[in-house]
């Protein structure tokens, strides 16, 4: 049997990882500024994380949600404290797509409506409703297509107001990333997020903050939407929540009432997943990683903005993107193969940085120096 070939891959096999570095099968060391797609939030193989999981695995690794799992209650309490959303409720699942599916479903249960507002260049997952709300027709199968999704321009208040005025009584929810990741590090403006909040209040719609990639402290606040100073009704999260262990969830405002069987999952909130998620929150809190993300991210953006060849440096905290002109199209590839630095991308010409929130200034300086060196090599006449 062969693997189903759906991933374009680099011919590198990682055999060891520590902090912000990984090593391949040949012993070559790499700087990881991609974090496995924003997943590695506290650094690879953090000793507290490893110990938490090891201790739990030596007790019990899994049992279903048919029994009480005190670790879930412990996680809910800790997450409420660290995120500042102590009056919210937690539902645990396995992936970002599953989190968004449940958020959209819960919103529809709440107001008995079907229409969903999503935004151009948004990405919410690959499962049925999540992918329907994703602005990429190439990954939407015919069975996923629905007339219930309304795509609007990102950061366009006039279009949003017009849509609510025309269809407000039918709109169940608005789903938006605080910073679009796959779409190219596009930051939702503070006035736009505030406008979503006010319109959802006015028309009885549900504000869903997709925080799968842009949440969990990555921007310097726990949720990137928090920069707008308003609360969403539901926050979805995954990626950095488990530092590599599959765990996800939604936190749900107090106005939503639960009933048995309205949502469900087999593996969500299992013992190991909760241990991983608790370890992440404990390290974030103990090592002040939100502050590090905000301060180091600002430093990196300042350094990148001083490089004239780079265009439109943007982001918040340690979620950073910049455009690469055509003459520097090999920059990402050369950073990997010549300088041993992993970065991400967004088509057609964006380099994305999604490192561990524990990234050091030394590592940041290594990256900036490599960018300058490679630009000099690629475009000496610029």
N, C-alpha and C positions, 0 to 999 in steps of 0.2 A: 504494500500500500504506500502511496505517495501522499505528501501533504497537499491540500487544496491551495493552489498558488494564487493567493489574493494579496500578498504583501510584497512590495518592492523592498528588498533587503540589502543591507551592506554586508559584505562577506567578512564579518567580524564575529568571533565567538567570545563572549565575556565569561570569564571563569572566576573572577574575584572582584569585589567591590568594597569600598570603604569611604565614607564621607562623600566628597564630591569627585571621587576618582574611581575609575574601573580599570581592570587589566584584562587583556585578551589572552588567548590560549598560548601565545608566544611570549607572554610576560610583558608586553608593551603597555605602558600606562597612558590613560586618556583622562582628560578633564571633562566631566559630564555637566554641560550646561543645558541639558534637555530633560534630564530626570525621568526618562522613560515616558515622556508626554505629560509632564507636570505631576507625575505620580510620587516621585521621591521627595518628600516634603522635609524630612528631618535628617537626610543623609543616608547613604547606603549602610546597611548592617550596623546601625547605631546600637551600641552595647545594651542600652536599656530596652530598646525594642526587641532585640534578640533574646534577652533574658525574660522579658514578659511573655513572649510567645513560647519559649522553651518551657518555662514553668507551667504555663497553661496546658501545653500539649502533654506534659507529664501527669496532668490531672484528668482532664477530659477535653477532647478536641471538638466534639460535635454531639449535640442532640437537638431535636426539633423544637419549634416554638409551641409545642403542646405541653411543655413544662415551664416552670418559672426559671428564668436565667438571670440571677442577680447582677451579672456583669452588664446586662443591657440597662438596668436601672442606674448602675454606677456610671456607665457611659453617658446616659441622658443627663445626669446631674453635672458631670464634668463638662460636657459639651455646652450645656446651658450657661455654666459659669464662664468658660473661656470665650464663648461667642457673644455673651451679653444678652442671650435670648432665653432667659431662665423660665419664662412663662409659656414657652412653646412646647409642643409635643413631638416625640421622635418616633419615626417608623424606619426600620432598618431593612436594607435590601443588599444587592450585590454589585451593581454597576451604575454608571451615570445614566445610561439609557433607561435602565429600570427605574431609577429615581425619577426621571422626568416623566416616564409613562405613568407612574403612580401619582405624581403631582397633577398632571393633566386630568387624570381620571378622578382624583379627589375633588378637583375644582368643579368638574361636571356633576358629580354627585351633590356638591354643595348648592349649586344654583340651578341645576336641571337644564343647563344650556349646552350647546354643541360647538359654537364658533370659537376659534382660537386665533389670537393675533400673534404672529411671529415676525421676524425681521430678516431683511435681505442680508445674506452672508452669515446668517445664524447657523449654528450646528448644535443639535440637541441629542444625537444618538442615532443608532441604526436599527432599533426595533420599530414596531409598527407605527405607533402614533408619534414617537419621538423623531423618526426619520421623515414622516410626513411634514413635520414642523421644521425640518432642516432644509435650507435653501441650496440644495444640490440635486437636481433631477437625475443625475447619473447613478445615484445610490438609492433612489426611490423606485421600488418595483411596482408594477401595475396594481398589485394587491394592496399596497400601502397608500395609494392615491385616494384623496378624499377632498370633497368640496368644503370641508369644515375649517380649513386653514386659510387665513388671510395674511399674505406677506406684505409688509409695509417697509418703506425706506427707514434705515437705521438713523436715529437721532433727528427725525423729522417730526416736530411737534404738530405742525399744521395737518399733516396726513393722518396722524393718530387721532387728533380731535375730530377731523372730518369722518373718519371711520366710525368712531363712537357715536357721533351725531346721527349717522345713517343707520347703524346696526347695533346700537348699544344694548338693546333689550335681548339680543341674541348672543352677545359675546360672553363666553364662559370665563376665559382667562387671557392674560397677556404673559407670554414667556420671553424672557430676555436675559442674555448673558451680560454681566456687569462689564466684562471685557470680552469681546469675541476672540476666541482662540484660533480655531481652524480658519475662521474668516479673515485672519490677518492682524490680530492685536488692534482691534478697533474699540476704543473706549467709549462706553455709554456716558453721555454728558450728564452732569448733575441735574440741570433743569429737565432733561428728558426723563430721567428716572422719577423725578418729583411729579412730572406731568402724568406719568403712568399711574402713580399712586393716587393722585387726585381724581383721575378719570375712572379708575377702578372703584374708588369709593362712591363716586357720583352715580355710576351705572350698575353697581352690584357685581362687578367682575372680580376675578381673583388675580392678584399680582404674584406671578411665579418668578423667583430669582434663580435662574440657572447658574449655580456656583460650582459646577462640577470641575471646571478647570481654573476658574478665576477666584475661587474661594479658598477656605481653609488657611487663611493668613497670608496668601501669596502676595497681596497688594499692600500689606502693612496694617490693614484692618481685617477682621476675621472673614467677613464677606466683602467682596469688592463693591457691592451695592450699598454698603454702609457709608461710603463716602458721600452719598446723597442725603444722608441724615433722615431717611424714611425707612420704615420697615415694610418688607414684603409680607405676603400672606403665607407663602410656602417657599422654602429654600431647598434646592436639590444640591447634593454633594456626593463626591466620590473621589477619584484621582488621589490626591494627597491624604485622604482620610485614613488610609491604612498603610501608607509608605511602601506599597507593593503588594500587600495582602488585599484580595478582593473584598471590599466592603464599601457600602454606599448607604445613603439614606435621604429622607426629607424631614425637615422640621416644619411644624405645622402650627399656625397661630391658634390661640385659645378658642376662637369663635367656631372652629370646626369640631363637630361632635363625632366621635368614633362609634362604630357598631361592629359587632363580631362579623368577620368574613368580608367586610367591605374592601379590605386589602389583605394581601397574604404573600408569603414567600417560604420556600423550604430552607434555603441556606442562609438567608439574611439574618444578621444578628447572632450567628453562631458563636460559640465560646472563643474560638481562635480569632474571629473577626473582631469581636469586642476587645480582646486583649490587645490586638494590634492597634485599634483605634484609640484605646486608652493610652497606650504607650506614646502615640503620636502627640496627643493633647498634653500629656505630662512633660514631654520634651519641649514642645512649643512654649509651655508656660515657664518651665524651669530655666530654659536657655534664652528667653526673651526673643524668640525668633520672629515675632511680628515686627518688633522694632528693627531687628537686623534686616528683614526684608525691605522695609520702607527706606531705611537709611542707605543700605548698599545698593538698592535699586536706583535711588536718586543719584548716587555716585556714578554708577555705570552709565546711566542715561546722559549725565553731564559729560562724561568722557566721550561717549559716542557722538553726541551733538557737536563736539569740537572737531570731529573728523569731517571735513567738507565734502568728501566723496559720498558719504552716506546720506540718505534722504529720509525725512519724516520719521525721526526717532520718536517712539511713543510707548505708552504703557503706564503702569503703576507698579511700584515695588519690584518684585522679581518676576514680573510678566512683561517682557519687553519685546518690541518688534522694530525693525527698520527696513526700509526699502533699499534694494541693491540695483544700481543701474546696469544696463546691458553689458557694459565693458567689464563689470565685476561679477558676471553671472557665475563664475567658478569659485566665488569666495567661500560659500558653505562647504563645497566639496574639498577645497584646499585646506580649510580649517580642520577638517576631519583627517584627511590623509597625510597632510604635511605637518600639521601642528598638533595632531591627536586631540582635537577638541570636538565634542559632540554638541551640535546645535540643532534646532528644529527649523521648519520652514512653513510657509503658507504660499500656495501658488498665486500668482506666477513668480514673484520676485521678493518675497519677504523672508528674512531670517528671524526666527523666534527664539527667545531665551526663556527657559522655564527651569532654572536650576533649583537645587535644594535651598530651602529657606535658611539653612546654616552655611551657605556659601561664605567664604572668607574674602577679605579685600585682596589678599595675595592672589587668590584664584581669579578674581575679577581683573586685576592688573595683568595677569598672564594672558587672559582673553583679549583685552584691549590692545596689548602689545602685539599679539598675533594678528589681529585685524589690521593694525597699521602696517605691519611688515608685509602682509599679503596684499594689501592695496597697493603698496609701493611696487611690489613685484608684478601685479596684474596690470596696473595702469600707471607706468612711470612717467607718462607725458601729461597726466592730468594735473 
